[in-house]
Amino acid sequence: MPPADLTVDGTGLLCATLLLRLRKQIEDPPSGTVVHVIATGPAAPLDLPAWCHMVAHDYLGPLSSSRPVYGICLAADARATRADAPWHPASTSSRC
């Protein structure tokens, strides 16, 4: 696992709140940035790879450590998600 360029601490957060924090903190870093996510929520081992697949970031998997840490490599062509609901794709159409 590559070393982290950025660490997002989601200790104690459930999936929705973790993804809100993660999405906010990865808005500015460039593609290729390696993010380590500390995630203690029980669904994190399923939710993080599913979210990465949805948005096209590379899920690197769990780290071998005493804490629940998962790796993500940010992709240049990642799909946008809603700021208030990062588990939903951003709308590409405008409303009339």
MARPA-810150 format. One record per atom (N, C-alpha, C): atom name; x, y, z; residue in three letters; residue number from 1. Coordinates in Angstrom, 1 decimal, decimal comma. Example, Ala and Ser with C-alpha at 12.3 -4.5 7.8 and 13.67 -1.06 7.14 Angstrom:
// residues 2
rec atome->N; X->13,2; Y->-5,7; Z->7,8; residu->Ala; num->1
rec atome->CA; X->12,3; Y->-4,5; Z->7,8; residu->Ala; num->1
rec atome->C; X->13,2; Y->-3,3; Z->7,8; residu->Ala; num->1
rec atome->N; X->12,8; Y->-2,2; Z->7,1; residu->Ser; num->2
rec atome->CA; X->13,7; Y->-1,1; Z->7,1; residu->Ser; num->2
rec atome->C; X->12,9; Y->0,0; Z->7,9; residu->Ser; num->2
This chain:
// residues 96
rec atome->N; X->0,8; Y->-1,2; Z->0,0; residu->Met; num->1
rec atome->CA; X->0,0; Y->0,0; Z->0,0; residu->Met; num->1
rec atome->C; X->0,9; Y->1,2; Z->0,0; residu->Met; num->1
rec atome->N; X->0,6; Y->2,1; Z->-0,9; residu->Pro; num->2
rec atome->CA; X->1,4; Y->3,4; Z->-0,9; residu->Pro; num->2
rec atome->C; X->1,2; Y->4,2; Z->0,3; residu->Pro; num->2
rec atome->N; X->2,1; Y->5,0; Z->0,7; residu->Pro; num->3
rec atome->CA; X->1,9; Y->5,9; Z->1,9; residu->Pro; num->3
rec atome->C; X->0,8; Y->7,0; Z->1,5; residu->Pro; num->3
rec atome->N; X->0,2; Y->7,5; Z->2,6; residu->Ala; num->4
rec atome->CA; X->-0,9; Y->8,4; Z->2,4; residu->Ala; num->4
rec atome->C; X->-0,4; Y->9,8; Z->2,1; residu->Ala; num->4
rec atome->N; X->-1,0; Y->10,4; Z->1,1; residu->Asp; num->5
rec atome->CA; X->-0,8; Y->11,8; Z->0,8; residu->Asp; num->5
rec atome->C; X->-1,8; Y->12,7; Z->1,7; residu->Asp; num->5
rec atome->N; X->-2,9; Y->12,0; Z->2,0; residu->Leu; num->6
rec atome->CA; X->-4,0; Y->12,6; Z->2,8; residu->Leu; num->6
rec atome->C; X->-4,6; Y->11,6; Z->3,7; residu->Leu; num->6
rec atome->N; X->-5,0; Y->11,9; Z->4,9; residu->Thr; num->7
rec atome->CA; X->-5,7; Y->10,9; Z->5,8; residu->Thr; num->7
rec atome->C; X->-7,0; Y->11,6; Z->6,2; residu->Thr; num->7
rec atome->N; X->-8,1; Y->10,8; Z->6,0; residu->Val; num->8
rec atome->CA; X->-9,4; Y->11,3; Z->6,4; residu->Val; num->8
rec atome->C; X->-9,8; Y->10,4; Z->7,6; residu->Val; num->8
rec atome->N; X->-10,0; Y->11,1; Z->8,8; residu->Asp; num->9
rec atome->CA; X->-10,4; Y->10,4; Z->10,0; residu->Asp; num->9
rec atome->C; X->-11,9; Y->10,3; Z->10,1; residu->Asp; num->9
rec atome->N; X->-12,4; Y->9,1; Z->9,9; residu->Gly; num->10
rec atome->CA; X->-13,9; Y->8,9; Z->10,1; residu->Gly; num->10
rec atome->C; X->-14,2; Y->8,1; Z->11,3; residu->Gly; num->10
rec atome->N; X->-13,3; Y->8,1; Z->12,3; residu->Thr; num->11
rec atome->CA; X->-13,5; Y->7,3; Z->13,5; residu->Thr; num->11
rec atome->C; X->-14,9; Y->7,7; Z->14,1; residu->Thr; num->11
rec atome->N; X->-15,7; Y->6,7; Z->14,4; residu->Gly; num->12
rec atome->CA; X->-17,0; Y->6,8; Z->15,0; residu->Gly; num->12
rec atome->C; X->-18,1; Y->7,3; Z->14,1; residu->Gly; num->12
rec atome->N; X->-17,8; Y->7,5; Z->12,8; residu->Leu; num->13
rec atome->CA; X->-18,8; Y->7,9; Z->11,9; residu->Leu; num->13
rec atome->C; X->-19,5; Y->6,8; Z->11,1; residu->Leu; num->13
rec atome->N; X->-20,8; Y->6,9; Z->10,9; residu->Leu; num->14
rec atome->CA; X->-21,5; Y->5,9; Z->10,1; residu->Leu; num->14
rec atome->C; X->-21,3; Y->6,3; Z->8,6; residu->Leu; num->14
rec atome->N; X->-21,7; Y->5,4; Z->7,8; residu->Cys; num->15
rec atome->CA; X->-21,4; Y->5,5; Z->6,3; residu->Cys; num->15
rec atome->C; X->-21,8; Y->6,9; Z->5,8; residu->Cys; num->15
rec atome->N; X->-23,0; Y->7,4; Z->6,0; residu->Ala; num->16
rec atome->CA; X->-23,4; Y->8,6; Z->5,3; residu->Ala; num->16
rec atome->C; X->-22,5; Y->9,8; Z->5,8; residu->Ala; num->16
rec atome->N; X->-22,3; Y->9,9; Z->7,0; residu->Thr; num->17
rec atome->CA; X->-21,4; Y->11,0; Z->7,6; residu->Thr; num->17
rec atome->C; X->-20,0; Y->10,8; Z->7,1; residu->Thr; num->17
rec atome->N; X->-19,5; Y->9,6; Z->7,1; residu->Leu; num->18
rec atome->CA; X->-18,1; Y->9,3; Z->6,6; residu->Leu; num->18
rec atome->C; X->-18,0; Y->9,8; Z->5,1; residu->Leu; num->18
rec atome->N; X->-18,9; Y->9,4; Z->4,3; residu->Leu; num->19
rec atome->CA; X->-18,8; Y->9,8; Z->2,9; residu->Leu; num->19
rec atome->C; X->-19,0; Y->11,3; Z->2,7; residu->Leu; num->19
rec atome->N; X->-19,8; Y->12,0; Z->3,5; residu->Leu; num->20
rec atome->CA; X->-19,8; Y->13,4; Z->3,5; residu->Leu; num->20
rec atome->C; X->-18,5; Y->14,0; Z->3,8; residu->Leu; num->20
rec atome->N; X->-17,8; Y->13,5; Z->4,8; residu->Arg; num->21
rec atome->CA; X->-16,5; Y->14,1; Z->5,2; residu->Arg; num->21
rec atome->C; X->-15,5; Y->13,7; Z->4,1; residu->Arg; num->21
rec atome->N; X->-15,5; Y->12,5; Z->3,7; residu->Leu; num->22
rec atome->CA; X->-14,5; Y->12,1; Z->2,7; residu->Leu; num->22
rec atome->C; X->-14,7; Y->12,9; Z->1,4; residu->Leu; num->22
rec atome->N; X->-15,9; Y->13,1; Z->0,9; residu->Arg; num->23
rec atome->CA; X->-16,1; Y->13,8; Z->-0,3; residu->Arg; num->23
rec atome->C; X->-15,6; Y->15,2; Z->-0,2; residu->Arg; num->23
rec atome->N; X->-15,9; Y->15,9; Z->0,9; residu->Lys; num->24
rec atome->CA; X->-15,5; Y->17,3; Z->1,2; residu->Lys; num->24
rec atome->C; X->-13,9; Y->17,4; Z->1,2; residu->Lys; num->24
rec atome->N; X->-13,2; Y->16,4; Z->1,8; residu->Gln; num->25
rec atome->CA; X->-11,8; Y->16,5; Z->1,9; residu->Gln; num->25
rec atome->C; X->-11,0; Y->16,1; Z->0,7; residu->Gln; num->25
rec atome->N; X->-11,7; Y->15,5; Z->-0,3; residu->Ile; num->26
rec atome->CA; X->-11,0; Y->15,1; Z->-1,5; residu->Ile; num->26
rec atome->C; X->-11,4; Y->16,0; Z->-2,7; residu->Ile; num->26
rec atome->N; X->-12,0; Y->17,1; Z->-2,4; residu->Glu; num->27
rec atome->CA; X->-12,4; Y->18,0; Z->-3,5; residu->Glu; num->27
rec atome->C; X->-11,3; Y->18,6; Z->-4,2; residu->Glu; num->27
rec atome->N; X->-10,2; Y->19,0; Z->-3,5; residu->Asp; num->28
rec atome->CA; X->-9,1; Y->19,7; Z->-4,1; residu->Asp; num->28
rec atome->C; X->-7,9; Y->18,9; Z->-4,5; residu->Asp; num->28
rec atome->N; X->-7,5; Y->17,8; Z->-3,8; residu->Pro; num->29
rec atome->CA; X->-6,3; Y->17,1; Z->-4,2; residu->Pro; num->29
rec atome->C; X->-6,4; Y->16,6; Z->-5,6; residu->Pro; num->29
rec atome->N; X->-5,2; Y->16,5; Z->-6,3; residu->Pro; num->30
rec atome->CA; X->-5,2; Y->16,1; Z->-7,7; residu->Pro; num->30
rec atome->C; X->-5,3; Y->14,6; Z->-7,8; residu->Pro; num->30
rec atome->N; X->-5,5; Y->14,1; Z->-9,0; residu->Ser; num->31
rec atome->CA; X->-5,6; Y->12,7; Z->-9,3; residu->Ser; num->31
rec atome->C; X->-4,3; Y->12,1; Z->-8,9; residu->Ser; num->31
rec atome->N; X->-4,3; Y->10,8; Z->-8,5; residu->Gly; num->32
rec atome->CA; X->-3,1; Y->10,1; Z->-8,1; residu->Gly; num->32
rec atome->C; X->-2,9; Y->10,3; Z->-6,6; residu->Gly; num->32
rec atome->N; X->-3,6; Y->11,2; Z->-5,9; residu->Thr; num->33
rec atome->CA; X->-3,4; Y->11,3; Z->-4,5; residu->Thr; num->33
rec atome->C; X->-3,9; Y->10,1; Z->-3,8; residu->Thr; num->33
rec atome->N; X->-3,1; Y->9,6; Z->-2,9; residu->Val; num->34
rec atome->CA; X->-3,4; Y->8,4; Z->-2,1; residu->Val; num->34
rec atome->C; X->-4,0; Y->8,9; Z->-0,8; residu->Val; num->34
rec atome->N; X->-5,3; Y->8,4; Z->-0,5; residu->Val; num->35
rec atome->CA; X->-6,0; Y->8,8; Z->0,7; residu->Val; num->35
rec atome->C; X->-6,2; Y->7,6; Z->1,5; residu->Val; num->35
rec atome->N; X->-5,8; Y->7,7; Z->2,8; residu->His; num->36
rec atome->CA; X->-6,1; Y->6,7; Z->3,8; residu->His; num->36
rec atome->C; X->-7,3; Y->7,1; Z->4,6; residu->His; num->36
rec atome->N; X->-8,3; Y->6,3; Z->4,7; residu->Val; num->37
rec atome->CA; X->-9,5; Y->6,6; Z->5,4; residu->Val; num->37
rec atome->C; X->-9,6; Y->5,7; Z->6,6; residu->Val; num->37
rec atome->N; X->-9,7; Y->6,3; Z->7,8; residu->Ile; num->38
rec atome->CA; X->-9,9; Y->5,6; Z->9,0; residu->Ile; num->38
rec atome->C; X->-11,4; Y->5,5; Z->9,2; residu->Ile; num->38
rec atome->N; X->-11,9; Y->4,3; Z->9,2; residu->Ala; num->39
rec atome->CA; X->-13,3; Y->4,1; Z->9,2; residu->Ala; num->39
rec atome->C; X->-13,7; Y->3,0; Z->10,1; residu->Ala; num->39
rec atome->N; X->-14,3; Y->3,3; Z->11,2; residu->Thr; num->40
rec atome->CA; X->-14,7; Y->2,3; Z->12,2; residu->Thr; num->40
rec atome->C; X->-16,2; Y->1,8; Z->12,1; residu->Thr; num->40
rec atome->N; X->-16,9; Y->2,4; Z->11,2; residu->Gly; num->41
rec atome->CA; X->-18,3; Y->2,0; Z->11,0; residu->Gly; num->41
rec atome->C; X->-18,4; Y->0,6; Z->10,5; residu->Gly; num->41
rec atome->N; X->-19,4; Y->-0,2; Z->11,0; residu->Pro; num->42
rec atome->CA; X->-19,4; Y->-1,6; Z->10,6; residu->Pro; num->42
rec atome->C; X->-19,6; Y->-1,8; Z->9,1; residu->Pro; num->42
rec atome->N; X->-20,2; Y->-0,9; Z->8,4; residu->Ala; num->43
rec atome->CA; X->-20,4; Y->-1,1; Z->7,0; residu->Ala; num->43
rec atome->C; X->-19,3; Y->-0,6; Z->6,1; residu->Ala; num->43
rec atome->N; X->-18,3; Y->0,0; Z->6,7; residu->Ala; num->44
rec atome->CA; X->-17,2; Y->0,6; Z->5,9; residu->Ala; num->44
rec atome->C; X->-16,5; Y->-0,4; Z->4,9; residu->Ala; num->44
rec atome->N; X->-16,2; Y->-1,6; Z->5,4; residu->Pro; num->45
rec atome->CA; X->-15,6; Y->-2,6; Z->4,4; residu->Pro; num->45
rec atome->C; X->-16,4; Y->-2,8; Z->3,2; residu->Pro; num->45
rec atome->N; X->-17,7; Y->-2,6; Z->3,2; residu->Leu; num->46
rec atome->CA; X->-18,5; Y->-2,8; Z->2,0; residu->Leu; num->46
rec atome->C; X->-18,8; Y->-1,4; Z->1,3; residu->Leu; num->46
rec atome->N; X->-19,1; Y->-0,4; Z->2,1; residu->Asp; num->47
rec atome->CA; X->-19,5; Y->0,9; Z->1,6; residu->Asp; num->47
rec atome->C; X->-18,3; Y->1,6; Z->0,8; residu->Asp; num->47
rec atome->N; X->-17,1; Y->1,6; Z->1,4; residu->Leu; num->48
rec atome->CA; X->-16,0; Y->2,3; Z->0,7; residu->Leu; num->48
rec atome->C; X->-15,7; Y->1,7; Z->-0,7; residu->Leu; num->48
rec atome->N; X->-15,5; Y->0,4; Z->-0,8; residu->Pro; num->49
rec atome->CA; X->-15,3; Y->-0,1; Z->-2,2; residu->Pro; num->49
rec atome->C; X->-16,5; Y->0,2; Z->-3,2; residu->Pro; num->49
rec atome->N; X->-17,7; Y->0,1; Z->-2,6; residu->Ala; num->50
rec atome->CA; X->-18,9; Y->0,3; Z->-3,5; residu->Ala; num->50
rec atome->C; X->-18,9; Y->1,8; Z->-3,9; residu->Ala; num->50
rec atome->N; X->-18,6; Y->2,7; Z->-3,0; residu->Trp; num->51
rec atome->CA; X->-18,6; Y->4,1; Z->-3,4; residu->Trp; num->51
rec atome->C; X->-17,5; Y->4,4; Z->-4,4; residu->Trp; num->51
rec atome->N; X->-16,3; Y->3,8; Z->-4,1; residu->Cys; num->52
rec atome->CA; X->-15,2; Y->4,1; Z->-5,1; residu->Cys; num->52
rec atome->C; X->-15,6; Y->3,6; Z->-6,5; residu->Cys; num->52
rec atome->N; X->-16,2; Y->2,4; Z->-6,5; residu->His; num->53
rec atome->CA; X->-16,6; Y->1,9; Z->-7,8; residu->His; num->53
rec atome->C; X->-17,6; Y->2,8; Z->-8,5; residu->His; num->53
rec atome->N; X->-18,6; Y->3,4; Z->-7,7; residu->Met; num->54
rec atome->CA; X->-19,6; Y->4,3; Z->-8,2; residu->Met; num->54
rec atome->C; X->-18,9; Y->5,5; Z->-8,8; residu->Met; num->54
rec atome->N; X->-17,9; Y->6,1; Z->-8,1; residu->Val; num->55
rec atome->CA; X->-17,4; Y->7,4; Z->-8,6; residu->Val; num->55
rec atome->C; X->-16,1; Y->7,2; Z->-9,4; residu->Val; num->55
rec atome->N; X->-15,6; Y->6,0; Z->-9,5; residu->Ala; num->56
rec atome->CA; X->-14,4; Y->5,6; Z->-10,3; residu->Ala; num->56
rec atome->C; X->-13,1; Y->6,0; Z->-9,7; residu->Ala; num->56
rec atome->N; X->-13,0; Y->6,1; Z->-8,4; residu->His; num->57
rec atome->CA; X->-11,7; Y->6,1; Z->-7,7; residu->His; num->57
rec atome->C; X->-11,2; Y->4,7; Z->-7,6; residu->His; num->57
rec atome->N; X->-9,9; Y->4,5; Z->-7,4; residu->Asp; num->58
rec atome->CA; X->-9,3; Y->3,2; Z->-7,2; residu->Asp; num->58
rec atome->C; X->-9,3; Y->2,8; Z->-5,8; residu->Asp; num->58
rec atome->N; X->-10,1; Y->1,8; Z->-5,4; residu->Tyr; num->59
rec atome->CA; X->-10,1; Y->1,3; Z->-4,1; residu->Tyr; num->59
rec atome->C; X->-8,9; Y->0,4; Z->-3,9; residu->Tyr; num->59
rec atome->N; X->-8,0; Y->0,8; Z->-2,9; residu->Leu; num->60
rec atome->CA; X->-6,8; Y->0,0; Z->-2,7; residu->Leu; num->60
rec atome->C; X->-6,9; Y->-1,1; Z->-1,7; residu->Leu; num->60
rec atome->N; X->-8,0; Y->-1,0; Z->-0,9; residu->Gly; num->61
rec atome->CA; X->-8,2; Y->-2,1; Z->0,1; residu->Gly; num->61
rec atome->C; X->-7,8; Y->-1,7; Z->1,5; residu->Gly; num->61
rec atome->N; X->-8,0; Y->-2,6; Z->2,4; residu->Pro; num->62
rec atome->CA; X->-7,6; Y->-2,3; Z->3,8; residu->Pro; num->62
rec atome->C; X->-6,1; Y->-2,4; Z->4,0; residu->Pro; num->62
rec atome->N; X->-5,6; Y->-1,6; Z->4,9; residu->Leu; num->63
rec atome->CA; X->-4,2; Y->-1,6; Z->5,3; residu->Leu; num->63
rec atome->C; X->-4,0; Y->-2,6; Z->6,4; residu->Leu; num->63
rec atome->N; X->-2,8; Y->-3,2; Z->6,4; residu->Ser; num->64
rec atome->CA; X->-2,5; Y->-4,1; Z->7,5; residu->Ser; num->64
rec atome->C; X->-2,0; Y->-3,2; Z->8,7; residu->Ser; num->64
rec atome->N; X->-3,0; Y->-2,9; Z->9,6; residu->Ser; num->65
rec atome->CA; X->-2,6; Y->-2,1; Z->10,8; residu->Ser; num->65
rec atome->C; X->-3,6; Y->-2,5; Z->11,9; residu->Ser; num->65
rec atome->N; X->-3,3; Y->-1,9; Z->13,0; residu->Ser; num->66
rec atome->CA; X->-4,2; Y->-2,2; Z->14,2; residu->Ser; num->66
rec atome->C; X->-5,5; Y->-1,4; Z->14,1; residu->Ser; num->66
rec atome->N; X->-5,5; Y->-0,4; Z->13,3; residu->Arg; num->67
rec atome->CA; X->-6,8; Y->0,4; Z->13,1; residu->Arg; num->67
rec atome->C; X->-7,4; Y->0,0; Z->11,8; residu->Arg; num->67
rec atome->N; X->-8,7; Y->0,2; Z->11,7; residu->Pro; num->68
rec atome->CA; X->-9,4; Y->0,0; Z->10,4; residu->Pro; num->68
rec atome->C; X->-9,2; Y->1,1; Z->9,4; residu->Pro; num->68
rec atome->N; X->-8,2; Y->1,0; Z->8,6; residu->Val; num->69
rec atome->CA; X->-7,8; Y->2,0; Z->7,6; residu->Val; num->69
rec atome->C; X->-7,8; Y->1,4; Z->6,2; residu->Val; num->69
rec atome->N; X->-8,4; Y->2,2; Z->5,3; residu->Tyr; num->70
rec atome->CA; X->-8,6; Y->1,7; Z->3,9; residu->Tyr; num->70
rec atome->C; X->-7,9; Y->2,7; Z->3,0; residu->Tyr; num->70
rec atome->N; X->-7,4; Y->2,2; Z->1,9; residu->Gly; num->71
rec atome->CA; X->-6,7; Y->3,1; Z->0,9; residu->Gly; num->71
rec atome->C; X->-7,6; Y->3,4; Z->-0,3; residu->Gly; num->71
rec atome->N; X->-7,5; Y->4,6; Z->-0,8; residu->Ile; num->72
rec atome->CA; X->-8,1; Y->5,0; Z->-2,1; residu->Ile; num->72
rec atome->C; X->-7,1; Y->5,9; Z->-2,9; residu->Ile; num->72
rec atome->N; X->-7,1; Y->5,7; Z->-4,2; residu->Cys; num->73
rec atome->CA; X->-6,3; Y->6,5; Z->-5,0; residu->Cys; num->73
rec atome->C; X->-7,2; Y->7,3; Z->-5,9; residu->Cys; num->73
rec atome->N; X->-7,1; Y->8,6; Z->-5,8; residu->Leu; num->74
rec atome->CA; X->-8,1; Y->9,5; Z->-6,5; residu->Leu; num->74
rec atome->C; X->-7,8; Y->9,4; Z->-8,0; residu->Leu; num->74
rec atome->N; X->-8,9; Y->9,3; Z->-8,8; residu->Ala; num->75
rec atome->CA; X->-8,9; Y->9,2; Z->-10,2; residu->Ala; num->75
rec atome->C; X->-9,2; Y->10,6; Z->-10,9; residu->Ala; num->75
rec atome->N; X->-8,5; Y->10,8; Z->-12,0; residu->Ala; num->76
rec atome->CA; X->-8,7; Y->12,1; Z->-12,7; residu->Ala; num->76
rec atome->C; X->-10,1; Y->12,1; Z->-13,3; residu->Ala; num->76
rec atome->N; X->-10,7; Y->11,0; Z->-13,7; residu->Asp; num->77
rec atome->CA; X->-12,0; Y->11,0; Z->-14,4; residu->Asp; num->77
rec atome->C; X->-13,1; Y->10,6; Z->-13,4; residu->Asp; num->77
rec atome->N; X->-13,0; Y->10,9; Z->-12,2; residu->Ala; num->78
rec atome->CA; X->-14,0; Y->10,5; Z->-11,2; residu->Ala; num->78
rec atome->C; X->-15,3; Y->11,2; Z->-11,5; residu->Ala; num->78
rec atome->N; X->-16,4; Y->10,5; Z->-11,2; residu->Arg; num->79
rec atome->CA; X->-17,7; Y->11,0; Z->-11,4; residu->Arg; num->79
rec atome->C; X->-18,1; Y->11,9; Z->-10,3; residu->Arg; num->79
rec atome->N; X->-18,8; Y->12,9; Z->-10,6; residu->Ala; num->80
rec atome->CA; X->-19,2; Y->13,9; Z->-9,5; residu->Ala; num->80
rec atome->C; X->-20,4; Y->13,3; Z->-8,8; residu->Ala; num->80
rec atome->N; X->-20,5; Y->13,7; Z->-7,5; residu->Thr; num->81
rec atome->CA; X->-21,6; Y->13,3; Z->-6,7; residu->Thr; num->81
rec atome->C; X->-22,2; Y->14,5; Z->-6,0; residu->Thr; num->81
rec atome->N; X->-23,4; Y->14,4; Z->-5,5; residu->Arg; num->82
rec atome->CA; X->-24,0; Y->15,5; Z->-4,8; residu->Arg; num->82
rec atome->C; X->-23,3; Y->15,9; Z->-3,6; residu->Arg; num->82
rec atome->N; X->-23,1; Y->17,1; Z->-3,3; residu->Ala; num->83
rec atome->CA; X->-22,4; Y->17,6; Z->-2,1; residu->Ala; num->83
rec atome->C; X->-23,1; Y->17,2; Z->-0,8; residu->Ala; num->83
rec atome->N; X->-24,5; Y->17,2; Z->-0,9; residu->Asp; num->84
rec atome->CA; X->-25,3; Y->16,8; Z->0,3; residu->Asp; num->84
rec atome->C; X->-25,6; Y->15,3; Z->0,4; residu->Asp; num->84
rec atome->N; X->-25,3; Y->14,6; Z->-0,7; residu->Ala; num->85
rec atome->CA; X->-25,6; Y->13,1; Z->-0,7; residu->Ala; num->85
rec atome->C; X->-24,5; Y->12,4; Z->-1,6; residu->Ala; num->85
rec atome->N; X->-23,3; Y->12,2; Z->-1,1; residu->Pro; num->86
rec atome->CA; X->-22,2; Y->11,7; Z->-2,0; residu->Pro; num->86
rec atome->C; X->-22,5; Y->10,3; Z->-2,5; residu->Pro; num->86
rec atome->N; X->-23,5; Y->9,6; Z->-2,1; residu->Trp; num->87
rec atome->CA; X->-23,9; Y->8,3; Z->-2,5; residu->Trp; num->87
rec atome->C; X->-24,8; Y->8,4; Z->-3,8; residu->Trp; num->87
rec atome->N; X->-25,1; Y->9,7; Z->-4,2; residu->His; num->88
rec atome->CA; X->-25,9; Y->9,9; Z->-5,4; residu->His; num->88
rec atome->C; X->-25,1; Y->10,6; Z->-6,4; residu->His; num->88
rec atome->N; X->-25,2; Y->10,2; Z->-7,7; residu->Pro; num->89
rec atome->CA; X->-24,5; Y->11,0; Z->-8,7; residu->Pro; num->89
rec atome->C; X->-25,0; Y->12,4; Z->-8,8; residu->Pro; num->89
rec atome->N; X->-24,1; Y->13,3; Z->-9,2; residu->Ala; num->90
rec atome->CA; X->-24,5; Y->14,7; Z->-9,4; residu->Ala; num->90
rec atome->C; X->-25,4; Y->14,8; Z->-10,6; residu->Ala; num->90
rec atome->N; X->-26,4; Y->15,6; Z->-10,5; residu->Ser; num->91
rec atome->CA; X->-27,4; Y->15,8; Z->-11,6; residu->Ser; num->91
rec atome->C; X->-26,6; Y->16,4; Z->-12,8; residu->Ser; num->91
rec atome->N; X->-26,8; Y->15,9; Z->-14,0; residu->Thr; num->92
rec atome->CA; X->-26,2; Y->16,4; Z->-15,2; residu->Thr; num->92
rec atome->C; X->-27,2; Y->17,2; Z->-16,0; residu->Thr; num->92
rec atome->N; X->-28,5; Y->17,2; Z->-15,6; residu->Ser; num->93
rec atome->CA; X->-29,5; Y->17,9; Z->-16,4; residu->Ser; num->93
rec atome->C; X->-30,0; Y->19,0; Z->-15,5; residu->Ser; num->93
rec atome->N; X->-30,4; Y->20,1; Z->-16,2; residu->Ser; num->94
rec atome->CA; X->-31,0; Y->21,2; Z->-15,5; residu->Ser; num->94
rec atome->C; X->-32,5; Y->21,1; Z->-15,4; residu->Ser; num->94
rec atome->N; X->-33,1; Y->21,6; Z->-14,4; residu->Arg; num->95
rec atome->CA; X->-34,5; Y->21,6; Z->-14,3; residu->Arg; num->95
rec atome->C; X->-35,1; Y->22,9; Z->-14,9; residu->Arg; num->95
rec atome->N; X->-36,2; Y->22,8; Z->-15,5; residu->Cys; num->96
rec atome->CA; X->-36,9; Y->23,9; Z->-16,1; residu->Cys; num->96
rec atome->C; X->-37,9; Y->24,5; Z->-15,2; residu->Cys; num->96
